[in-house]
Structure formats: C-alpha cells, structure tokens
Amino acid sequence: MAERDIPKERERRGAPARTTTAGATDLTKHVNPFVLFRQRNSSGGFFKGDELKMDHNTGALLRGRGNNKTLIEPGQRRYVVNPNLMIERWVKFVDGKLVDQKIYRTVEGELAPTDREEFGIDLDEHTWPLVNGKRKDPWSREVYLPMRGTDGEVVAFKATGKNAIAEIGELVGMYGSADRGGKVPVVEIESRTFKATEHGNMIYVPVFRPVDWELWDGVPTPMAQPVAVPIAPPPEAVTTKVKAVTAKPATRQSQSDVDLDDEIPF
C-alpha cells in the first residue's frame, strides 16, 4: 500500500488519524504507543514479589503480604535500590476490596498528586462508605520502591504515611541529583521516631541510609529523562515610598526609660 493511502485506510478501519509532533496542541502530549497500551490494559499487577513495610508502632521491618509476614532482623536490612522502578498509586478500597486505582511511574514523568485536594476524586464526604458508623475516605496513596536484598530476591518497600514517603523522597532525590555511572544506591534500612501530637505515642519512620553504590543486574541504569514543570513567574517588584521626616534633636533618657524600651535580641 502506498504511503499516501495509509491515512484513508486507517479512517476506513475506524482508527484515529496519526498525530505528529508538529500537530500537537496544548491539550495533548506524546506518549510511546507501547506505554499507552500498558496503561489502557493494566490489570494492576505491577509487582508480584513480596512487600517490605515498617510497623509504625514497633519499628519492626516486615516482609510478605497480608497476614503472611516475616521479621527482617537488623543485620539483614541491606538492600540495593532501583529508583527507576518506583511506582506511586492512589487506591480505592470499599469493603476491603480494591475497586479502583491510578498508577504513576515516576521514571516516565508520571507524578502522582500528593494530597486529596490535588487528587480531586470523590471529595464529597457524604459519598464515602460508612465504617463503624463514620464516613471513611476510600482513597489512599501508596509508594512502592523496588529493591534487592542479600538473598538476591527483589522486593518492594511500601510507604503509605507522609513521613515514610518523605524519606523515600530524600533517597531518590539524592539519586537523581547526579549521574554515578549508572549505579544505584545501596542502603541500610534504619528508623527514627517522633511523638504523635494526636495521642502522644511514639511513631517509627523508616530511614534509608546510603552505604554504597552498585550496578543493578550488572548493567548501568539509565538516568531518567528530565520532565517539563511550570516555572513560577518572578515576584513583582515592590516599590516602597519613603516619607521624609524632619530630624528632631536627640533627648537624653533616664536609665529607667532605657531599660523599659530595650528589645530582646531574638
């Protein structure tokens, strides 16, 4: 078939016309067709291995799924991390079942909303399911960071709390700040604590302490391509009008006046 006949053939089959870069608009973006196929046909099974999660009440590092979890001892908490495989998702659970999800792959520039207002779905609390007589938000955010343990198996650290997600952010931000020849970070998973303001209990948060850099599967990991982000406009210049003041002769203050007028220097 001649090249000039391809658009007509696509139209005959009901396929949309192919969009070129030159014809892109502000309302569209260009996506690899295989990436788009995965997005349209994803079953949600983005990771089949075990999960790692830190118990925020005890600081225990647990591996597994559901009720089948094992404790990871402190001497076995060294992992090789691959930030390029990191995934974020917003999940909707109703009656304990996953009914909807939105998946974001960071390396492809897919950045998940960081809070409910920004996420913007099901914000009406009157539509939320009742749990023990109270309305409960069915949506929650999760971050999965794949890593390989000393046994050679790949697991994914699962973070749901803001502090745990922030610690992942510190690690991957350091990784993305410089090219280390395609090597990825090796970390020891430790913990820190803080006192919750609501109930006063101590909360454990994971800390990923970098100890080395290694190749993932023996080959360099490519750096992620930069993504375009909005640039904030510069703040408008503020013009301050200075009113001329006629100087007055200095008057001597008593020592008591000086003490009362002193300002604390902090």
Legacy VTK file of the C-alpha trace (Angstrom):
# vtk DataFile Version 3.0
C-alpha trace
ASCII
DATASET POLYDATA
POINTS 266 float
0.000 0.000 0.000
1.353 3.391 -0.930
2.253 5.685 1.955
-0.260 8.299 0.811
-3.099 5.769 1.175
-2.377 4.900 4.819
-4.498 7.699 6.390
-7.519 6.692 4.300
-7.026 3.034 5.256
-6.846 3.947 8.946
-10.034 6.003 8.580
-11.784 3.075 6.860
-10.868 0.779 9.783
-12.127 3.316 12.308
-8.662 4.040 13.653
-7.878 7.646 14.591
-5.571 9.579 12.342
-1.951 9.511 13.407
-0.847 12.659 15.241
2.542 14.143 14.509
4.703 16.206 16.796
4.140 19.230 14.597
0.376 18.897 15.069
0.442 18.676 18.864
-1.569 21.169 20.881
-1.521 22.382 24.457
-4.226 19.841 25.265
-2.253 16.800 24.100
1.011 15.098 24.890
3.002 12.464 23.046
3.263 9.022 24.639
5.070 5.909 23.423
2.357 3.631 21.941
3.545 0.620 23.927
3.412 2.649 27.149
-0.104 3.743 26.209
-1.113 0.122 25.561
0.071 -0.859 29.031
-1.861 1.991 30.610
-5.059 1.024 28.789
-4.731 -2.669 29.584
-3.165 -2.713 33.047
-4.552 -5.289 35.473
-2.945 -3.556 38.429
-0.474 -6.386 38.984
2.530 -4.112 38.752
4.555 -6.090 41.289
4.301 -9.788 42.086
7.000 -10.119 44.736
6.979 -9.570 48.489
6.463 -6.202 50.091
8.579 -4.563 52.790
6.885 -2.326 55.317
7.899 -0.851 58.652
5.443 -1.192 61.515
4.977 2.404 62.685
4.169 1.259 66.235
7.175 -1.015 66.834
9.750 -0.194 64.140
9.764 -3.833 63.012
10.655 -4.344 59.349
8.275 -6.919 57.914
8.384 -8.790 54.614
5.444 -10.511 52.930
1.812 -9.892 52.079
-1.384 -9.956 54.085
-1.039 -11.984 57.266
1.962 -13.917 55.930
4.843 -11.707 57.050
8.314 -12.418 58.427
10.527 -10.188 60.561
13.720 -8.857 58.973
16.443 -8.663 61.602
18.694 -5.561 61.806
21.705 -7.416 60.370
19.750 -8.330 57.247
18.477 -4.876 56.253
20.917 -4.021 53.449
19.259 -3.535 50.063
20.210 -2.415 46.566
17.562 0.104 45.482
16.393 0.817 41.927
14.544 4.157 41.881
13.843 3.754 38.145
11.288 1.065 39.036
9.488 3.185 41.635
5.708 3.339 41.362
3.110 5.551 43.010
-0.572 4.837 43.091
-3.813 6.070 44.560
-6.043 3.154 45.525
-9.745 2.960 46.367
-10.877 0.259 48.784
-14.525 -0.433 49.564
-15.462 -3.227 51.993
-11.835 -4.356 51.993
-11.717 -4.808 48.227
-9.706 -2.847 45.674
-12.255 -1.241 43.347
-10.169 1.406 41.577
-6.611 2.666 41.277
-4.481 5.240 39.491
-0.886 4.180 38.771
2.035 6.551 38.182
5.552 5.576 37.047
7.982 8.221 38.197
10.749 7.461 35.698
8.296 8.223 32.881
7.466 11.609 34.372
4.138 10.466 35.837
3.951 12.275 39.168
1.071 11.408 41.457
-0.897 14.079 43.330
0.463 14.385 46.857
-2.796 15.065 48.711
-6.539 14.509 48.404
-7.374 18.019 47.255
-4.885 17.767 44.423
-6.069 14.238 43.570
-9.589 15.620 43.294
-11.657 12.415 43.062
-14.538 11.565 45.442
-14.053 14.660 47.600
-17.683 14.683 48.778
-17.548 13.038 52.208
-21.265 12.218 52.042
-20.466 9.619 49.365
-17.766 7.873 51.377
-18.549 4.408 52.773
-19.544 4.021 56.411
-17.015 2.234 58.614
-18.026 1.709 62.249
-20.641 4.405 61.859
-18.277 7.034 60.454
-17.535 8.165 56.918
-14.114 6.955 55.784
-12.197 8.199 52.779
-11.894 5.187 50.412
-8.821 6.599 48.656
-5.245 6.448 49.931
-1.790 6.996 48.464
0.959 4.370 48.249
4.572 4.453 47.070
6.456 1.296 46.084
10.268 1.353 45.904
11.768 -1.880 44.443
14.975 -3.158 45.982
17.051 -6.346 46.098
18.015 -7.974 49.385
21.003 -10.083 50.337
19.123 -13.193 49.180
19.016 -11.825 45.632
15.237 -11.511 45.519
13.519 -8.275 44.511
11.010 -6.860 46.966
9.234 -3.501 47.100
9.260 -1.199 50.098
5.712 0.065 50.602
5.204 3.512 52.118
1.797 4.976 52.928
2.490 7.597 55.610
3.672 11.091 54.717
6.874 10.740 56.730
7.798 7.394 55.163
7.096 8.784 51.683
9.231 11.824 52.503
12.150 9.548 53.442
11.845 7.806 50.079
11.857 11.261 48.518
15.143 12.087 50.242
16.748 8.916 48.879
15.555 9.131 45.285
16.184 12.882 45.217
19.824 12.248 46.117
19.983 9.524 43.455
18.560 11.792 40.768
20.802 14.736 41.617
23.890 13.292 39.910
24.959 10.571 37.468
27.070 7.962 39.219
27.906 5.938 36.153
24.589 4.118 36.121
24.984 2.806 39.673
22.073 2.751 42.113
22.187 3.258 45.900
22.809 0.529 48.449
21.085 1.304 51.742
20.694 0.073 55.283
17.092 0.425 56.412
17.024 2.009 59.847
14.392 4.006 61.710
13.719 7.217 63.568
10.900 8.161 65.912
8.699 11.120 66.726
5.852 11.674 69.162
2.420 11.895 67.571
0.561 15.057 68.520
-2.846 13.332 68.491
-2.255 10.565 71.038
1.326 11.069 72.222
2.566 7.654 71.071
5.993 7.184 69.534
5.814 6.652 65.758
8.552 4.819 63.845
9.590 6.086 60.406
11.949 4.248 58.029
15.298 5.819 57.201
17.276 4.708 54.136
20.948 5.232 54.980
23.160 5.080 51.862
26.251 2.923 52.320
27.411 2.194 48.750
26.604 2.287 45.031
26.198 -0.744 42.745
25.070 -1.713 39.270
21.580 -3.192 39.038
21.775 -6.646 37.383
25.365 -5.855 36.435
24.459 -3.154 33.911
24.262 0.645 34.212
20.831 2.071 34.995
19.966 4.926 32.618
19.265 8.332 34.072
15.639 9.408 33.917
14.805 11.986 31.269
14.006 15.463 32.641
10.345 16.426 32.732
8.892 19.832 31.992
7.462 21.640 35.013
5.814 25.054 35.222
8.109 27.928 36.017
6.760 30.337 38.609
6.752 33.936 37.394
9.150 36.260 39.215
7.540 38.205 42.036
6.506 41.729 41.159
8.844 44.397 42.347
7.540 46.130 45.438
8.064 49.862 45.496
8.179 51.373 48.959
7.531 55.072 49.307
9.694 56.691 51.949
8.175 59.671 53.690
10.581 62.426 54.517
10.878 63.006 58.245
12.339 66.099 59.850
15.034 65.104 62.283
14.426 66.057 65.881
17.118 66.884 68.402
18.161 63.921 70.487
16.919 63.970 74.075
18.583 62.254 76.987
16.649 59.349 78.507
16.757 58.331 82.094
18.231 54.891 82.868
14.773 53.591 83.774
13.428 54.645 80.371
16.287 52.837 78.595
15.615 49.577 80.473
11.908 49.608 79.626
12.483 50.310 75.939
15.158 47.625 75.349
14.214 44.979 72.745
15.056 41.343 73.292
17.579 40.469 70.523
15.829 37.238 69.379
LINES 1 267
266 0 1 2 3 4 5 6 7 8 9 10 11 12 13 14 15 16 17 18 19 20 21 22 23 24 25 26 27 28 29 30 31 32 33 34 35 36 37 38 39 40 41 42 43 44 45 46 47 48 49 50 51 52 53 54 55 56 57 58 59 60 61 62 63 64 65 66 67 68 69 70 71 72 73 74 75 76 77 78 79 80 81 82 83 84 85 86 87 88 89 90 91 92 93 94 95 96 97 98 99 100 101 102 103 104 105 106 107 108 109 110 111 112 113 114 115 116 117 118 119 120 121 122 123 124 125 126 127 128 129 130 131 132 133 134 135 136 137 138 139 140 141 142 143 144 145 146 147 148 149 150 151 152 153 154 155 156 157 158 159 160 161 162 163 164 165 166 167 168 169 170 171 172 173 174 175 176 177 178 179 180 181 182 183 184 185 186 187 188 189 190 191 192 193 194 195 196 197 198 199 200 201 202 203 204 205 206 207 208 209 210 211 212 213 214 215 216 217 218 219 220 221 222 223 224 225 226 227 228 229 230 231 232 233 234 235 236 237 238 239 240 241 242 243 244 245 246 247 248 249 250 251 252 253 254 255 256 257 258 259 260 261 262 263 264 265
